[in-house]
Amino acid sequence: MQVTVHLFAQLAVLHGAPFAKMTLGDTRTPKAVVRALADHNPALLQALLQEDREPRPSLAMFAGERALDWNAPLTEGEAELFLTCPIAGG
């Protein structure tokens, strides 16, 4: 399955581009996408994963306007993904 992951803010800067195109293997979950991104680009490792290789709690992944569960399988219609680090300010 081919996916395009759109990256924003510091994730795009660390990656060096605003998106990444990837081919997923048998494990097709948002968590697998984040792990593959971190493995492919070590500059993203600390921004994406905790020491136990779980996605950082500050991350959110969307397909369209729908937030994705890290462990739910992706469908063919979810080939365009958006990875963000929501922030709050005051």
Secondary structure, 3 states (H helix, E strand, C coil): CEEEEEECHHHHHHHCCCEEEEECCCCCCHHHHHHHHHHHCHHHHHHHECCCCCECCCCEEEECCEECCCCCCCCHHHCEEEEECCCCCC
